[in-house]
Amino acid sequence: MNMRIRFTLLFTLIVGVMLCFFSFAIYYLSEDYRQEDFHSRLQNRAIEKLEIELKNSKKHDVQLLAQSNENDLHSLVNEHITIYDENKSLIYNSSTASVPDPDLIYVTSKQGIYTWSDKDLEGIGFLHPYQGHTYTLFTSATDKHGMSYINYLKKTLIIRLFIIMLIIFVSGWIFAGYFIKPIINIVNQTDNITSQNLSYRLRTEHVKDEIGKLTTTFNKMLDRLETAFTIQKRFVSNASHELRNPLTAIGGQIDVALMKDRNKEEYRAILESVSGHIKNLKTLTNNLLELANTDVDTLFQEFEEIRIDEILWNMRDEIQKQKPDCNLKISFDKITDNDKILTCKGKAKLLEIAFINIIDNAIKFSDNKTVKINVSTDKKNIILLFVDQGIGMPESYLKHVFEPFYRGSNTHGISGKGIGLSLVWRIIKLHSGKIFIHSELDKGTTVEVVLPNLS
């Protein structure tokens, strides 16, 4: 069942229930009013008959007889009137029908008024004071005109209800189609989007309402998807290129070596060259694996409390063992006894990989191989600045600095695969941190890393 049918049925059901309620209320109130009006007429008929009978018992004249005849002319259908005096003695009965039983007379005397109905016949018994005496009156009749009106009202309400429900269903169907049309339009446009035309964006005439917000959200999602596809394509293309070059070089050198017999020195030179290419290939493969393994879902459960200063000191010792010519200077804005200021949640090994990649880049692109690391804190964050005086980066490169395999135009002749900063960005993001890069050509680069602390 599609949305239009569901909306129409729900709209019809809600309005139908409301109409049924109001129709029932109209019928109930009309029936209640008819009963009250009919009971009032029955009482008036009984009281009139009582007054006439009491006057007739005292004197019989032509005027009273004419009044009695006129009263009979206004009698109700199947009218039956019975009157008892204070002693419960019958003083009038309008027909040969059976009189009320003693229990009914007793109940009426206690309650003051008593009503009943039997099929089409409705009756009322009540007490009526007259000339110092209290009489018990019973009267019943058929409300022919009232029942005819009520039956006609019921039939009219039912027929009109069905007609109105039909009109409501058709109106609901039309309005549902009107309101769902923008959604159908979005669905039709979305169906036309494939991996070949991710640049296509949804259009809508409703800009400020919920449909417009939905369209905007879809378009933002398409922006992210297009960016992801573009980066993926570039990644696959660059990765294929970077993997193919060393493999091609290795294959070419082996083929050349097999073309003829060579002396020991030539074979050694070829093997050393192949070994260099294999090491580069191994480094590239390890970087790709590290990039793929920085996954939030698998690593978040393993986070622990780590001190940033300890990571920096351990990392400095390790780097200086491997690269004695490099110079790392670590400084702190202020010293505090609060351990939580310099502590964050994360994985020490991953943060060490990120910091080493930043430092490697700074050393690689700096002639003096000097990197200054400044550590400062605020109420919620640990702020690390990695500053070098290297070749810097062009403005155009800063937009793509975190994309895998992307390298600046001024890095030709300097070894590297363009994976390091992509790996750094993912690791810092994994630790709920932020990374910013400020650089000027021929002046140097500052990498700012912000990590949330435990304070």
Secondary structure as a PSIPRED ss2 file (coil, helix, strand):
# PSIPRED VFORMAT (PSIPRED V4.0)

   1 M C   1.000  0.000  0.000
   2 N C   1.000  0.000  0.000
   3 M H   0.000  1.000  0.000
   4 R H   0.000  1.000  0.000
   5 I H   0.000  1.000  0.000
   6 R H   0.000  1.000  0.000
   7 F H   0.000  1.000  0.000
   8 T H   0.000  1.000  0.000
   9 L H   0.000  1.000  0.000
  10 L H   0.000  1.000  0.000
  11 F H   0.000  1.000  0.000
  12 T H   0.000  1.000  0.000
  13 L H   0.000  1.000  0.000
  14 I H   0.000  1.000  0.000
  15 V H   0.000  1.000  0.000
  16 G H   0.000  1.000  0.000
  17 V H   0.000  1.000  0.000
  18 M H   0.000  1.000  0.000
  19 L H   0.000  1.000  0.000
  20 C H   0.000  1.000  0.000
  21 F H   0.000  1.000  0.000
  22 F H   0.000  1.000  0.000
  23 S H   0.000  1.000  0.000
  24 F H   0.000  1.000  0.000
  25 A H   0.000  1.000  0.000
  26 I H   0.000  1.000  0.000
  27 Y H   0.000  1.000  0.000
  28 Y H   0.000  1.000  0.000
  29 L H   0.000  1.000  0.000
  30 S H   0.000  1.000  0.000
  31 E H   0.000  1.000  0.000
  32 D H   0.000  1.000  0.000
  33 Y H   0.000  1.000  0.000
  34 R H   0.000  1.000  0.000
  35 Q H   0.000  1.000  0.000
  36 E H   0.000  1.000  0.000
  37 D H   0.000  1.000  0.000
  38 F H   0.000  1.000  0.000
  39 H H   0.000  1.000  0.000
  40 S H   0.000  1.000  0.000
  41 R H   0.000  1.000  0.000
  42 L H   0.000  1.000  0.000
  43 Q H   0.000  1.000  0.000
  44 N H   0.000  1.000  0.000
  45 R H   0.000  1.000  0.000
  46 A H   0.000  1.000  0.000
  47 I H   0.000  1.000  0.000
  48 E H   0.000  1.000  0.000
  49 K H   0.000  1.000  0.000
  50 L H   0.000  1.000  0.000
  51 E H   0.000  1.000  0.000
  52 I H   0.000  1.000  0.000
  53 E H   0.000  1.000  0.000
  54 L H   0.000  1.000  0.000
  55 K H   0.000  1.000  0.000
  56 N H   0.000  1.000  0.000
  57 S H   0.000  1.000  0.000
  58 K H   0.000  1.000  0.000
  59 K C   1.000  0.000  0.000
  60 H C   1.000  0.000  0.000
  61 D C   1.000  0.000  0.000
  62 V H   0.000  1.000  0.000
  63 Q H   0.000  1.000  0.000
  64 L H   0.000  1.000  0.000
  65 L H   0.000  1.000  0.000
  66 A H   0.000  1.000  0.000
  67 Q H   0.000  1.000  0.000
  68 S H   0.000  1.000  0.000
  69 N H   0.000  1.000  0.000
  70 E H   0.000  1.000  0.000
  71 N H   0.000  1.000  0.000
  72 D H   0.000  1.000  0.000
  73 L H   0.000  1.000  0.000
  74 H C   1.000  0.000  0.000
  75 S C   1.000  0.000  0.000
  76 L C   1.000  0.000  0.000
  77 V E   0.000  0.000  1.000
  78 N E   0.000  0.000  1.000
  79 E E   0.000  0.000  1.000
  80 H E   0.000  0.000  1.000
  81 I E   0.000  0.000  1.000
  82 T E   0.000  0.000  1.000
  83 I E   0.000  0.000  1.000
  84 Y E   0.000  0.000  1.000
  85 D C   1.000  0.000  0.000
  86 E C   1.000  0.000  0.000
  87 N C   1.000  0.000  0.000
  88 K C   1.000  0.000  0.000
  89 S C   1.000  0.000  0.000
  90 L E   0.000  0.000  1.000
  91 I E   0.000  0.000  1.000
  92 Y E   0.000  0.000  1.000
  93 N E   0.000  0.000  1.000
  94 S C   1.000  0.000  0.000
  95 S C   1.000  0.000  0.000
  96 T C   1.000  0.000  0.000
  97 A C   1.000  0.000  0.000
  98 S C   1.000  0.000  0.000
  99 V C   1.000  0.000  0.000
 100 P C   1.000  0.000  0.000
 101 D C   1.000  0.000  0.000
 102 P H   0.000  1.000  0.000
 103 D H   0.000  1.000  0.000
 104 L H   0.000  1.000  0.000
 105 I H   0.000  1.000  0.000
 106 Y H   0.000  1.000  0.000
 107 V H   0.000  1.000  0.000
 108 T H   0.000  1.000  0.000
 109 S H   0.000  1.000  0.000
 110 K H   0.000  1.000  0.000
 111 Q H   0.000  1.000  0.000
 112 G C   1.000  0.000  0.000
 113 I E   0.000  0.000  1.000
 114 Y E   0.000  0.000  1.000
 115 T E   0.000  0.000  1.000
 116 W E   0.000  0.000  1.000
 117 S E   0.000  0.000  1.000
 118 D E   0.000  0.000  1.000
 119 K C   1.000  0.000  0.000
 120 D C   1.000  0.000  0.000
 121 L E   0.000  0.000  1.000
 122 E E   0.000  0.000  1.000
 123 G E   0.000  0.000  1.000
 124 I E   0.000  0.000  1.000
 125 G E   0.000  0.000  1.000
 126 F E   0.000  0.000  1.000
 127 L E   0.000  0.000  1.000
 128 H E   0.000  0.000  1.000
 129 P E   0.000  0.000  1.000
 130 Y E   0.000  0.000  1.000
 131 Q C   1.000  0.000  0.000
 132 G C   1.000  0.000  0.000
 133 H E   0.000  0.000  1.000
 134 T E   0.000  0.000  1.000
 135 Y E   0.000  0.000  1.000
 136 T E   0.000  0.000  1.000
 137 L E   0.000  0.000  1.000
 138 F E   0.000  0.000  1.000
 139 T E   0.000  0.000  1.000
 140 S E   0.000  0.000  1.000
 141 A E   0.000  0.000  1.000
 142 T E   0.000  0.000  1.000
 143 D C   1.000  0.000  0.000
 144 K H   0.000  1.000  0.000
 145 H H   0.000  1.000  0.000
 146 G H   0.000  1.000  0.000
 147 M H   0.000  1.000  0.000
 148 S H   0.000  1.000  0.000
 149 Y H   0.000  1.000  0.000
 150 I H   0.000  1.000  0.000
 151 N H   0.000  1.000  0.000
 152 Y H   0.000  1.000  0.000
 153 L H   0.000  1.000  0.000
 154 K H   0.000  1.000  0.000
 155 K H   0.000  1.000  0.000
 156 T H   0.000  1.000  0.000
 157 L H   0.000  1.000  0.000
 158 I H   0.000  1.000  0.000
 159 I H   0.000  1.000  0.000
 160 R H   0.000  1.000  0.000
 161 L H   0.000  1.000  0.000
 162 F H   0.000  1.000  0.000
 163 I H   0.000  1.000  0.000
 164 I H   0.000  1.000  0.000
 165 M H   0.000  1.000  0.000
 166 L H   0.000  1.000  0.000
 167 I H   0.000  1.000  0.000
 168 I H   0.000  1.000  0.000
 169 F H   0.000  1.000  0.000
 170 V H   0.000  1.000  0.000
 171 S H   0.000  1.000  0.000
 172 G H   0.000  1.000  0.000
 173 W H   0.000  1.000  0.000
 174 I H   0.000  1.000  0.000
 175 F H   0.000  1.000  0.000
 176 A H   0.000  1.000  0.000
 177 G H   0.000  1.000  0.000
 178 Y H   0.000  1.000  0.000
 179 F H   0.000  1.000  0.000
 180 I H   0.000  1.000  0.000
 181 K H   0.000  1.000  0.000
 182 P H   0.000  1.000  0.000
 183 I H   0.000  1.000  0.000
 184 I H   0.000  1.000  0.000
 185 N H   0.000  1.000  0.000
 186 I H   0.000  1.000  0.000
 187 V H   0.000  1.000  0.000
 188 N H   0.000  1.000  0.000
 189 Q H   0.000  1.000  0.000
 190 T H   0.000  1.000  0.000
 191 D H   0.000  1.000  0.000
 192 N C   1.000  0.000  0.000
 193 I C   1.000  0.000  0.000
 194 T C   1.000  0.000  0.000
 195 S C   1.000  0.000  0.000
 196 Q C   1.000  0.000  0.000
 197 N C   1.000  0.000  0.000
 198 L C   1.000  0.000  0.000
 199 S C   1.000  0.000  0.000
 200 Y C   1.000  0.000  0.000
 201 R C   1.000  0.000  0.000
 202 L C   1.000  0.000  0.000
 203 R C   1.000  0.000  0.000
 204 T C   1.000  0.000  0.000
 205 E C   1.000  0.000  0.000
 206 H C   1.000  0.000  0.000
 207 V C   1.000  0.000  0.000
 208 K C   1.000  0.000  0.000
 209 D C   1.000  0.000  0.000
 210 E H   0.000  1.000  0.000
 211 I H   0.000  1.000  0.000
 212 G H   0.000  1.000  0.000
 213 K H   0.000  1.000  0.000
 214 L H   0.000  1.000  0.000
 215 T H   0.000  1.000  0.000
 216 T H   0.000  1.000  0.000
 217 T H   0.000  1.000  0.000
 218 F H   0.000  1.000  0.000
 219 N H   0.000  1.000  0.000
 220 K H   0.000  1.000  0.000
 221 M H   0.000  1.000  0.000
 222 L H   0.000  1.000  0.000
 223 D H   0.000  1.000  0.000
 224 R H   0.000  1.000  0.000
 225 L H   0.000  1.000  0.000
 226 E H   0.000  1.000  0.000
 227 T H   0.000  1.000  0.000
 228 A H   0.000  1.000  0.000
 229 F H   0.000  1.000  0.000
 230 T H   0.000  1.000  0.000
 231 I H   0.000  1.000  0.000
 232 Q H   0.000  1.000  0.000
 233 K H   0.000  1.000  0.000
 234 R H   0.000  1.000  0.000
 235 F H   0.000  1.000  0.000
 236 V H   0.000  1.000  0.000
 237 S H   0.000  1.000  0.000
 238 N H   0.000  1.000  0.000
 239 A H   0.000  1.000  0.000
 240 S H   0.000  1.000  0.000
 241 H H   0.000  1.000  0.000
 242 E H   0.000  1.000  0.000
 243 L H   0.000  1.000  0.000
 244 R H   0.000  1.000  0.000
 245 N H   0.000  1.000  0.000
 246 P H   0.000  1.000  0.000
 247 L H   0.000  1.000  0.000
 248 T H   0.000  1.000  0.000
 249 A H   0.000  1.000  0.000
 250 I H   0.000  1.000  0.000
 251 G H   0.000  1.000  0.000
 252 G H   0.000  1.000  0.000
 253 Q H   0.000  1.000  0.000
 254 I H   0.000  1.000  0.000
 255 D H   0.000  1.000  0.000
 256 V H   0.000  1.000  0.000
 257 A H   0.000  1.000  0.000
 258 L H   0.000  1.000  0.000
 259 M C   1.000  0.000  0.000
 260 K C   1.000  0.000  0.000
 261 D C   1.000  0.000  0.000
 262 R C   1.000  0.000  0.000
 263 N C   1.000  0.000  0.000
 264 K H   0.000  1.000  0.000
 265 E H   0.000  1.000  0.000
 266 E H   0.000  1.000  0.000
 267 Y H   0.000  1.000  0.000
 268 R H   0.000  1.000  0.000
 269 A H   0.000  1.000  0.000
 270 I H   0.000  1.000  0.000
 271 L H   0.000  1.000  0.000
 272 E H   0.000  1.000  0.000
 273 S H   0.000  1.000  0.000
 274 V H   0.000  1.000  0.000
 275 S H   0.000  1.000  0.000
 276 G H   0.000  1.000  0.000
 277 H H   0.000  1.000  0.000
 278 I H   0.000  1.000  0.000
 279 K H   0.000  1.000  0.000
 280 N H   0.000  1.000  0.000
 281 L H   0.000  1.000  0.000
 282 K H   0.000  1.000  0.000
 283 T H   0.000  1.000  0.000
 284 L H   0.000  1.000  0.000
 285 T H   0.000  1.000  0.000
 286 N H   0.000  1.000  0.000
 287 N H   0.000  1.000  0.000
 288 L H   0.000  1.000  0.000
 289 L H   0.000  1.000  0.000
 290 E H   0.000  1.000  0.000
 291 L H   0.000  1.000  0.000
 292 A H   0.000  1.000  0.000
 293 N H   0.000  1.000  0.000
 294 T C   1.000  0.000  0.000
 295 D C   1.000  0.000  0.000
 296 V H   0.000  1.000  0.000
 297 D H   0.000  1.000  0.000
 298 T H   0.000  1.000  0.000
 299 L H   0.000  1.000  0.000
 300 F H   0.000  1.000  0.000
 301 Q H   0.000  1.000  0.000
 302 E H   0.000  1.000  0.000
 303 F C   1.000  0.000  0.000
 304 E E   0.000  0.000  1.000
 305 E E   0.000  0.000  1.000
 306 I E   0.000  0.000  1.000
 307 R E   0.000  0.000  1.000
 308 I H   0.000  1.000  0.000
 309 D H   0.000  1.000  0.000
 310 E H   0.000  1.000  0.000
 311 I H   0.000  1.000  0.000
 312 L H   0.000  1.000  0.000
 313 W H   0.000  1.000  0.000
 314 N H   0.000  1.000  0.000
 315 M H   0.000  1.000  0.000
 316 R H   0.000  1.000  0.000
 317 D H   0.000  1.000  0.000
 318 E H   0.000  1.000  0.000
 319 I H   0.000  1.000  0.000
 320 Q H   0.000  1.000  0.000
 321 K H   0.000  1.000  0.000
 322 Q H   0.000  1.000  0.000
 323 K C   1.000  0.000  0.000
 324 P C   1.000  0.000  0.000
 325 D C   1.000  0.000  0.000
 326 C C   1.000  0.000  0.000
 327 N E   0.000  0.000  1.000
 328 L E   0.000  0.000  1.000
 329 K E   0.000  0.000  1.000
 330 I E   0.000  0.000  1.000
 331 S E   0.000  0.000  1.000
 332 F E   0.000  0.000  1.000
 333 D C   1.000  0.000  0.000
 334 K C   1.000  0.000  0.000
 335 I C   1.000  0.000  0.000
 336 T C   1.000  0.000  0.000
 337 D C   1.000  0.000  0.000
 338 N C   1.000  0.000  0.000
 339 D H   0.000  1.000  0.000
 340 K H   0.000  1.000  0.000
 341 I H   0.000  1.000  0.000
 342 L H   0.000  1.000  0.000
 343 T E   0.000  0.000  1.000
 344 C E   0.000  0.000  1.000
 345 K E   0.000  0.000  1.000
 346 G E   0.000  0.000  1.000
 347 K C   1.000  0.000  0.000
 348 A H   0.000  1.000  0.000
 349 K H   0.000  1.000  0.000
 350 L H   0.000  1.000  0.000
 351 L H   0.000  1.000  0.000
 352 E H   0.000  1.000  0.000
 353 I H   0.000  1.000  0.000
 354 A H   0.000  1.000  0.000
 355 F H   0.000  1.000  0.000
 356 I H   0.000  1.000  0.000
 357 N H   0.000  1.000  0.000
 358 I H   0.000  1.000  0.000
 359 I H   0.000  1.000  0.000
 360 D H   0.000  1.000  0.000
 361 N H   0.000  1.000  0.000
 362 A H   0.000  1.000  0.000
 363 I H   0.000  1.000  0.000
 364 K H   0.000  1.000  0.000
 365 F C   1.000  0.000  0.000
 366 S C   1.000  0.000  0.000
 367 D C   1.000  0.000  0.000
 368 N C   1.000  0.000  0.000
 369 K C   1.000  0.000  0.000
 370 T E   0.000  0.000  1.000
 371 V E   0.000  0.000  1.000
 372 K E   0.000  0.000  1.000
 373 I E   0.000  0.000  1.000
 374 N E   0.000  0.000  1.000
 375 V E   0.000  0.000  1.000
 376 S E   0.000  0.000  1.000
 377 T E   0.000  0.000  1.000
 378 D C   1.000  0.000  0.000
 379 K C   1.000  0.000  0.000
 380 K C   1.000  0.000  0.000
 381 N E   0.000  0.000  1.000
 382 I E   0.000  0.000  1.000
 383 I E   0.000  0.000  1.000
 384 L E   0.000  0.000  1.000
 385 L E   0.000  0.000  1.000
 386 F E   0.000  0.000  1.000
 387 V E   0.000  0.000  1.000
 388 D E   0.000  0.000  1.000
 389 Q C   1.000  0.000  0.000
 390 G C   1.000  0.000  0.000
 391 I C   1.000  0.000  0.000
 392 G C   1.000  0.000  0.000
 393 M C   1.000  0.000  0.000
 394 P C   1.000  0.000  0.000
 395 E H   0.000  1.000  0.000
 396 S H   0.000  1.000  0.000
 397 Y H   0.000  1.000  0.000
 398 L H   0.000  1.000  0.000
 399 K C   1.000  0.000  0.000
 400 H C   1.000  0.000  0.000
 401 V C   1.000  0.000  0.000
 402 F C   1.000  0.000  0.000
 403 E C   1.000  0.000  0.000
 404 P C   1.000  0.000  0.000
 405 F C   1.000  0.000  0.000
 406 Y C   1.000  0.000  0.000
 407 R C   1.000  0.000  0.000
 408 G C   1.000  0.000  0.000
 409 S H   0.000  1.000  0.000
 410 N H   0.000  1.000  0.000
 411 T H   0.000  1.000  0.000
 412 H C   1.000  0.000  0.000
 413 G C   1.000  0.000  0.000
 414 I C   1.000  0.000  0.000
 415 S C   1.000  0.000  0.000
 416 G C   1.000  0.000  0.000
 417 K C   1.000  0.000  0.000
 418 G C   1.000  0.000  0.000
 419 I C   1.000  0.000  0.000
 420 G H   0.000  1.000  0.000
 421 L H   0.000  1.000  0.000
 422 S H   0.000  1.000  0.000
 423 L H   0.000  1.000  0.000
 424 V H   0.000  1.000  0.000
 425 W H   0.000  1.000  0.000
 426 R H   0.000  1.000  0.000
 427 I H   0.000  1.000  0.000
 428 I H   0.000  1.000  0.000
 429 K H   0.000  1.000  0.000
 430 L H   0.000  1.000  0.000
 431 H C   1.000  0.000  0.000
 432 S C   1.000  0.000  0.000
 433 G C   1.000  0.000  0.000
 434 K E   0.000  0.000  1.000
 435 I E   0.000  0.000  1.000
 436 F E   0.000  0.000  1.000
 437 I E   0.000  0.000  1.000
 438 H E   0.000  0.000  1.000
 439 S E   0.000  0.000  1.000
 440 E E   0.000  0.000  1.000
 441 L C   1.000  0.000  0.000
 442 D C   1.000  0.000  0.000
 443 K C   1.000  0.000  0.000
 444 G E   0.000  0.000  1.000
 445 T E   0.000  0.000  1.000
 446 T E   0.000  0.000  1.000
 447 V E   0.000  0.000  1.000
 448 E E   0.000  0.000  1.000
 449 V E   0.000  0.000  1.000
 450 V E   0.000  0.000  1.000
 451 L E   0.000  0.000  1.000
 452 P E   0.000  0.000  1.000
 453 N C   1.000  0.000  0.000
 454 L C   1.000  0.000  0.000
 455 S C   1.000  0.000  0.000
